[in-house]
Amino acid sequence: MDDKERQLINLHKLQRKQSKGRIENDSKERLKKIAMKKFRTCFIAALSEFEDIFGYMWGHNLLENELTDEQKINREKWRIARTNILNKGNTQARALVAEMDLHKVEFEGYKMVLRGENL
């Protein structure tokens, strides 16, 4: 094997290694994006459900001038609770992404197996 062949083999190995690194990085970024969206959907959907069921207590969907005194007090309490829930949820979502950065991830892709006589 001469120097040119050796250089080509080394170049090919380097390209495969770089390609694998890109695939790993793309896989991790894809998973992080999907996980963040699903995680956030969990606590946003929970807030929405709570608003649908208990929102009458703070005049959900009513204007400020349409609220009773009790609804005004409850609206302020709900605003504080909602903000705290969102802040804590987003903190945990960021912690999840940080945890994912500690792992090696590779998307194996969707696989299809075709079976038949002519294959």
VEXNULO-932891 format. One record per residue: residue number from 1; x, y, z of N, C-alpha, C in turn. Coordinates in pm, 1 decimal. Each point is the difference from the previous one (the first is absolute). Example, Ala and Ser with C-alpha at 12.3 -4.5 7.8 and 13.67 -1.06 7.14 Angstrom:
2
+------+----------+----------+----------+----------+----------+----------+----------+----------+----------+
: nugu :     n_xx :     n_yy :     n_zz :    ca_xx :    ca_yy :    ca_zz :     c_xx :     c_yy :     c_zz :
+------+----------+----------+----------+----------+----------+----------+----------+----------+----------+
:    1 :   1319.0 :   -569.0 :    780.0 :    -89.0 :    119.0 :      0.0 :     90.0 :    120.0 :      0.0 :
:    2 :    -35.0 :    105.0 :    -72.0 :     82.0 :    119.0 :      6.0 :    -77.0 :    109.0 :     73.0 :
+------+----------+----------+----------+----------+----------+----------+----------+----------+----------+
END
This chain:
119
+------+----------+----------+----------+----------+----------+----------+----------+----------+----------+
: nugu :     n_xx :     n_yy :     n_zz :    ca_xx :    ca_yy :    ca_zz :     c_xx :     c_yy :     c_zz :
+------+----------+----------+----------+----------+----------+----------+----------+----------+----------+
:    1 :     84.8 :   -117.3 :      0.0 :    -84.8 :    117.3 :      0.0 :     89.4 :    123.7 :      0.0 :
:    2 :    -22.6 :     87.6 :    -96.2 :     83.2 :    120.5 :     -8.1 :    -60.5 :    114.4 :     82.1 :
:    3 :     71.7 :    111.7 :      2.1 :    -41.6 :    114.8 :     81.5 :   -134.6 :     56.1 :    -42.7 :
:    4 :    -26.5 :      4.5 :   -129.1 :   -127.6 :     55.6 :    -48.9 :   -116.6 :    -86.3 :     47.4 :
:    5 :     15.3 :   -131.1 :     -6.3 :   -106.4 :    -89.7 :     45.7 :    -22.5 :     17.9 :    150.8 :
:    6 :    108.1 :      7.7 :     74.8 :     -8.5 :     19.3 :    143.8 :    -68.1 :    132.7 :     33.1 :
:    7 :     34.2 :    105.7 :    -73.2 :    -62.6 :    130.7 :     21.1 :   -150.2 :     -5.5 :    -30.3 :
:    8 :    -35.6 :    -69.9 :   -107.7 :   -142.3 :    -12.4 :    -35.0 :    -76.8 :    -77.2 :    107.7 :
:    9 :     62.0 :   -106.4 :     49.5 :    -63.7 :    -79.0 :    106.0 :    -16.1 :     84.9 :    125.6 :
:   10 :    103.4 :     73.6 :     37.7 :     -7.0 :     87.2 :    118.2 :   -103.6 :    110.7 :    -18.5 :
:   11 :     -6.4 :     56.9 :   -120.3 :    -99.3 :    103.2 :    -28.8 :   -141.3 :    -57.6 :     11.7 :
:   12 :    -18.5 :   -119.9 :    -53.5 :   -130.3 :    -66.3 :      7.2 :    -39.1 :    -26.3 :    146.3 :
:   13 :     92.9 :    -46.2 :     81.5 :    -26.9 :    -24.6 :    142.2 :    -37.7 :    129.8 :     71.2 :
:   14 :     72.1 :    106.6 :    -30.5 :    -27.2 :    130.2 :     60.5 :   -140.0 :     49.2 :    -38.9 :
:   15 :    -35.3 :    -15.4 :   -127.1 :   -131.9 :     42.7 :    -46.3 :   -111.2 :    -80.5 :     68.4 :
:   16 :     20.3 :   -128.8 :     16.8 :    -99.6 :    -83.7 :     66.7 :    -15.7 :     41.5 :    146.5 :
:   17 :    112.3 :     29.4 :     65.3 :     -3.8 :     42.5 :    139.8 :    -73.3 :    133.4 :     12.9 :
:   18 :     27.9 :     95.6 :    -89.4 :    -67.0 :    129.8 :      3.0 :   -149.2 :    -15.6 :    -27.5 :
:   19 :    -34.0 :    -86.0 :    -93.8 :   -140.3 :    -24.6 :    -33.5 :    -73.6 :    -60.2 :    119.0 :
:   20 :     63.8 :    -95.2 :     67.1 :    -60.2 :    -61.6 :    118.3 :    -21.0 :    103.8 :    109.1 :
:   21 :     95.6 :     90.4 :     17.1 :    -12.6 :    106.5 :     99.0 :   -116.1 :     92.8 :    -31.0 :
:   22 :    -17.6 :     32.8 :   -127.6 :   -113.1 :     84.7 :    -40.0 :   -131.9 :    -71.3 :     24.8 :
:   23 :     -4.1 :   -128.8 :    -30.4 :   -122.2 :    -78.3 :     21.3 :    -34.2 :     -3.5 :    148.1 :
:   24 :    100.0 :    -23.7 :     84.8 :    -23.2 :     -1.9 :    144.8 :    -50.8 :    135.1 :     49.2 :
:   25 :     61.8 :    107.8 :    -46.6 :    -41.7 :    133.9 :     42.4 :   -141.6 :     30.3 :    -49.3 :
:   26 :    -27.9 :    -29.9 :   -125.7 :   -133.6 :     23.0 :    -55.0 :   -103.9 :    -83.7 :     73.8 :
:   27 :     34.8 :   -122.8 :     34.0 :    -92.2 :    -88.2 :     72.2 :    -32.7 :     57.1 :    137.2 :
:   28 :    102.7 :     46.2 :     69.3 :    -20.6 :     55.6 :    134.5 :    -84.7 :    126.6 :     -7.8 :
:   29 :     29.3 :     87.1 :    -95.7 :    -76.4 :    124.1 :    -14.2 :   -145.6 :    -29.7 :    -34.4 :
:   30 :    -22.3 :   -100.1 :    -84.4 :   -136.2 :    -40.0 :    -36.1 :    -75.4 :    -49.1 :    123.4 :
:   31 :     63.5 :    -85.1 :     77.7 :    -62.9 :    -53.6 :    120.7 :    -28.1 :    111.4 :    101.4 :
:   32 :     94.7 :     92.2 :     17.8 :    -19.6 :    109.9 :     94.1 :   -119.0 :     86.1 :    -41.5 :
:   33 :    -10.6 :     28.3 :   -128.7 :   -110.6 :     81.5 :    -49.6 :   -134.5 :    -69.3 :     23.6 :
:   34 :     -6.5 :   -128.2 :    -30.4 :   -123.5 :    -76.4 :     18.5 :    -35.2 :     -9.1 :    148.4 :
:   35 :     99.3 :    -29.7 :     82.7 :    -24.1 :    -13.9 :    144.2 :    -47.3 :    131.4 :     61.2 :
:   36 :     62.7 :    111.4 :    -38.6 :    -40.4 :    130.3 :     52.5 :   -144.6 :     30.2 :    -35.6 :
:   37 :    -35.9 :    -25.6 :   -124.3 :   -136.8 :     28.5 :    -43.4 :   -101.0 :    -84.9 :     77.2 :
:   38 :     28.3 :   -127.7 :     14.5 :    -91.6 :    -88.9 :     71.6 :     -5.6 :     33.9 :    148.7 :
:   39 :    114.6 :     32.4 :     57.8 :      5.3 :     34.6 :    142.0 :    -80.4 :    127.0 :     26.7 :
:   40 :     21.7 :    101.5 :    -81.5 :    -73.0 :    125.5 :     18.2 :   -149.7 :    -19.1 :    -22.6 :
:   41 :    -35.1 :    -82.7 :    -96.9 :   -141.1 :    -27.6 :    -26.4 :    -67.1 :    -58.0 :    123.5 :
:   42 :     72.3 :    -80.6 :     76.5 :    -56.8 :    -60.1 :    121.6 :    -45.6 :    106.4 :     98.6 :
:   43 :     87.6 :     94.9 :     33.4 :    -42.3 :     95.4 :    102.8 :    -88.2 :    110.9 :    -56.3 :
:   44 :     12.6 :     33.0 :   -126.5 :    -89.6 :     98.5 :    -59.8 :   -141.4 :    -58.3 :     -9.5 :
:   45 :    -10.7 :   -125.0 :    -40.6 :   -131.0 :    -65.8 :     -9.7 :    -64.0 :    -12.4 :    137.9 :
:   46 :     80.6 :    -27.5 :    101.9 :    -53.2 :    -10.1 :    135.9 :    -55.3 :    135.0 :     46.2 :
:   47 :     71.9 :    107.5 :    -29.0 :    -49.7 :    133.7 :     34.6 :   -130.9 :     30.3 :    -72.1 :
:   48 :     -5.9 :    -34.0 :   -125.7 :   -119.9 :     23.7 :    -78.9 :   -119.9 :    -76.8 :     56.2 :
:   49 :     24.1 :   -124.3 :     36.1 :   -107.1 :    -81.9 :     58.3 :    -49.0 :     61.0 :    131.8 :
:   50 :     93.9 :     44.6 :     80.5 :    -35.2 :     62.3 :    127.3 :    -82.6 :    126.4 :    -23.9 :
:   51 :     41.8 :     79.9 :    -99.3 :    -75.2 :    121.6 :    -32.3 :   -141.2 :    -32.6 :    -47.9 :
:   52 :    -13.2 :   -104.9 :    -82.5 :   -132.2 :    -37.9 :    -50.5 :    -94.8 :    -41.6 :    111.9 :
:   53 :     51.4 :    -71.1 :     98.3 :    -86.2 :    -53.1 :    106.0 :    -21.3 :    101.0 :    113.9 :
:   54 :    105.2 :     67.3 :     41.0 :     -8.5 :     89.4 :    116.0 :      6.5 :    148.9 :    -34.3 :
:   55 :      7.0 :     32.1 :   -127.3 :     16.8 :    139.3 :    -42.5 :   -110.9 :     94.1 :     42.7 :
:   56 :   -118.9 :    -54.8 :     22.6 :   -112.0 :     84.6 :     44.7 :     33.9 :     69.7 :    132.0 :
:   57 :     90.4 :    -61.1 :     77.3 :     34.8 :     56.0 :    131.3 :     71.7 :    134.1 :    -12.4 :
:   58 :     69.4 :     22.5 :   -109.5 :     69.8 :    127.5 :    -20.6 :    -48.6 :     70.6 :   -126.2 :
:   59 :   -118.0 :    -39.9 :    -48.3 :    -58.2 :     68.8 :   -114.4 :     78.6 :    -20.3 :   -128.1 :
:   60 :     43.5 :   -123.4 :    -21.2 :     75.5 :    -32.7 :   -121.4 :    -79.5 :     43.9 :   -122.9 :
:   61 :     63.0 :     69.1 :    -91.5 :    -59.0 :     52.9 :   -123.7 :    -90.9 :    121.5 :     24.1 :
:   62 :     -1.0 :     53.4 :    120.3 :    -75.0 :    123.0 :     26.4 :     96.2 :    118.1 :      4.1 :
:   63 :    -51.7 :    117.6 :    -31.7 :     80.5 :    121.7 :     10.2 :     14.1 :     39.6 :    146.7 :
:   64 :    102.2 :     76.7 :     28.6 :     29.7 :     42.1 :    137.6 :   -119.7 :     72.4 :     64.3 :
:   65 :    -67.6 :     84.8 :    -76.1 :   -111.5 :     76.8 :     57.4 :   -126.7 :    -85.3 :     19.9 :
:   66 :      3.0 :   -125.0 :    -47.3 :   -114.1 :    -90.3 :     17.4 :     15.6 :    -91.8 :    121.7 :
:   67 :    111.7 :      8.5 :     67.3 :     29.8 :    -90.9 :    110.9 :    -59.9 :     47.1 :    131.9 :
:   68 :    -36.7 :    -97.7 :     82.6 :    -39.7 :     30.6 :    137.5 :    127.7 :     22.6 :     81.2 :
:   69 :    -13.6 :     50.5 :    119.7 :    117.2 :     20.6 :     85.9 :     69.7 :   -132.9 :     28.3 :
:   70 :    -79.9 :   -102.9 :     25.7 :     58.1 :   -132.7 :     26.9 :     74.3 :    -52.4 :   -122.5 :
:   71 :    -55.0 :     18.3 :   -118.7 :     66.8 :    -45.2 :   -123.2 :    130.5 :     76.2 :    -22.1 :
:   72 :      2.3 :    126.8 :     34.5 :    123.4 :     78.6 :    -14.3 :    110.0 :    -55.9 :     89.6 :
:   73 :    -36.4 :    -33.5 :    123.8 :     97.4 :    -58.4 :     93.8 :     47.7 :   -134.8 :    -53.2 :
:   74 :    -94.2 :    -82.3 :    -45.0 :     35.0 :   -132.5 :    -52.1 :     81.0 :      8.3 :   -128.8 :
:   75 :    -27.8 :    101.1 :    -82.9 :     76.8 :     16.0 :   -124.0 :    146.7 :     29.5 :     31.7 :
:   76 :     22.6 :     83.9 :     98.6 :    138.5 :     31.2 :     39.0 :     69.4 :   -124.9 :     54.6 :
:   77 :    -70.4 :    -77.7 :     80.8 :     56.4 :   -126.0 :     51.7 :     30.3 :    -95.9 :   -115.2 :
:   78 :    -92.4 :     -9.1 :    -95.1 :     21.4 :    -88.8 :   -115.4 :    118.4 :     47.6 :    -84.3 :
:   79 :     10.8 :    132.6 :    -17.7 :    112.5 :     53.0 :    -77.1 :    132.8 :    -39.9 :     63.8 :
:   80 :      8.6 :      9.2 :    131.5 :    122.5 :    -37.4 :     71.9 :     25.5 :   -150.4 :    -13.8 :
:   81 :   -103.6 :    -79.6 :     21.7 :     15.1 :   -145.8 :    -10.0 :     40.4 :    -40.6 :   -141.2 :
:   82 :    -64.5 :     58.5 :   -100.0 :     28.8 :    -33.8 :   -140.5 :    144.8 :     35.7 :    -34.5 :
:   83 :     42.3 :    118.9 :     41.6 :    138.5 :     42.6 :    -25.2 :     99.3 :    -95.7 :     64.6 :
:   84 :    -27.8 :    -38.0 :    125.1 :     89.1 :    -94.2 :     69.4 :      4.5 :   -135.0 :    -69.3 :
:   85 :   -114.2 :    -49.2 :    -45.1 :     -5.0 :   -128.5 :    -70.2 :     80.0 :      7.5 :   -129.9 :
:   86 :    -19.9 :    107.0 :    -75.7 :     74.6 :     16.5 :   -126.0 :    149.9 :     11.6 :     24.6 :
:   87 :     39.1 :     77.7 :    100.0 :    142.9 :     15.2 :     31.0 :     62.6 :   -132.8 :     41.1 :
:   88 :    -68.5 :    -73.3 :     86.4 :     53.2 :   -128.7 :     45.5 :      1.7 :   -102.5 :   -113.2 :
:   89 :   -101.8 :      0.6 :    -82.4 :     -3.2 :    -91.6 :   -114.5 :    112.1 :     28.8 :    -97.6 :
:   90 :     20.7 :    127.5 :    -30.5 :    108.0 :     36.7 :    -91.7 :    137.5 :    -30.0 :     58.8 :
:   91 :     15.3 :     15.3 :    130.7 :    126.2 :    -35.7 :     65.5 :     27.1 :   -149.6 :    -16.2 :
:   92 :   -103.2 :    -80.4 :     20.8 :     16.4 :   -144.8 :    -14.7 :     25.2 :    -38.7 :   -146.1 :
:   93 :    -61.8 :     70.9 :    -93.1 :     23.2 :    -27.0 :   -142.6 :    146.3 :     27.9 :    -35.2 :
:   94 :     54.1 :    109.4 :     51.3 :    142.0 :     30.6 :    -24.3 :     90.4 :   -103.7 :     66.1 :
:   95 :    -39.1 :    -47.5 :    118.5 :     77.9 :   -104.0 :     68.1 :     -1.4 :   -129.4 :    -81.1 :
:   96 :   -113.1 :    -29.9 :    -63.0 :     -9.8 :   -118.8 :    -85.1 :     97.1 :      9.9 :   -117.5 :
:   97 :      5.9 :    115.3 :    -62.9 :     91.7 :     19.7 :   -112.3 :    144.4 :    -11.0 :     47.1 :
:   98 :     30.6 :     56.3 :    114.8 :    136.2 :     -9.0 :     53.9 :     36.6 :   -146.1 :     27.9 :
:   99 :    -95.5 :    -76.1 :     50.4 :     23.4 :   -142.9 :     25.0 :     24.7 :    -74.2 :   -131.2 :
:  100 :    -74.8 :     34.3 :   -102.7 :     18.6 :    -64.7 :   -130.8 :    139.1 :     26.4 :    -56.3 :
:  101 :     54.4 :    118.5 :     30.0 :    133.6 :     32.6 :    -49.0 :    106.9 :    -91.9 :     58.4 :
:  102 :    -31.1 :    -68.1 :    108.8 :     95.6 :    -91.3 :     62.5 :     -1.5 :   -139.3 :    -64.1 :
:  103 :    -91.9 :    -20.8 :    -93.7 :    -16.6 :   -132.1 :    -59.9 :     32.1 :      1.4 :   -148.7 :
:  104 :     37.6 :   -114.4 :    -47.7 :     21.5 :    -19.6 :   -142.4 :   -132.1 :    -49.1 :    -58.6 :
:  105 :    -43.8 :     64.5 :   -107.0 :   -129.3 :    -31.8 :    -59.2 :     18.4 :    -22.2 :   -148.9 :
:  106 :    -63.2 :   -104.0 :    -49.9 :      2.2 :    -22.4 :   -144.2 :   -136.2 :    -47.9 :    -44.5 :
:  107 :    -60.5 :     76.8 :    -89.0 :   -130.1 :    -33.7 :    -55.2 :     18.8 :   -114.0 :    -99.7 :
:  108 :    -69.1 :   -107.8 :     23.4 :     14.6 :   -115.3 :    -89.1 :    -90.3 :     11.0 :   -121.7 :
:  109 :    -91.9 :     92.2 :      2.6 :    -85.8 :     21.9 :   -115.7 :   -118.7 :    -93.3 :     -1.0 :
:  110 :    -84.2 :     28.7 :    -92.2 :   -116.4 :    -85.1 :    -17.8 :     39.5 :   -109.8 :    -96.4 :
:  111 :    -35.0 :   -122.0 :     33.3 :     42.0 :   -113.1 :    -81.8 :   -121.7 :    -67.6 :    -60.3 :
:  112 :     16.9 :    -42.7 :   -123.4 :   -107.1 :    -69.2 :    -69.7 :     57.0 :   -129.4 :    -55.8 :
:  113 :    -70.0 :   -107.7 :     22.2 :     42.5 :   -128.6 :    -53.8 :   -103.7 :    -44.1 :   -100.6 :
:  114 :     46.0 :    -23.6 :   -120.8 :    -89.3 :    -46.5 :   -106.3 :     23.5 :   -149.1 :    -19.5 :
:  115 :   -105.4 :    -74.5 :     -3.3 :     12.7 :   -142.8 :    -21.2 :    -84.5 :    -37.6 :   -120.8 :
:  116 :     50.4 :    -88.7 :    -76.7 :    -74.4 :    -44.9 :   -116.7 :     82.8 :    -95.4 :    -81.6 :
:  117 :    -64.0 :    -61.0 :    -96.0 :     68.3 :   -100.1 :    -83.7 :    103.7 :     62.9 :    -90.9 :
:  118 :    -26.5 :    121.6 :    -47.5 :     88.8 :     62.8 :    -99.2 :    112.3 :     81.2 :     61.4 :
:  119 :      9.9 :      1.8 :    132.2 :    102.5 :     82.4 :     63.2 :    126.9 :    -75.9 :     22.5 :
+------+----------+----------+----------+----------+----------+----------+----------+----------+----------+
END
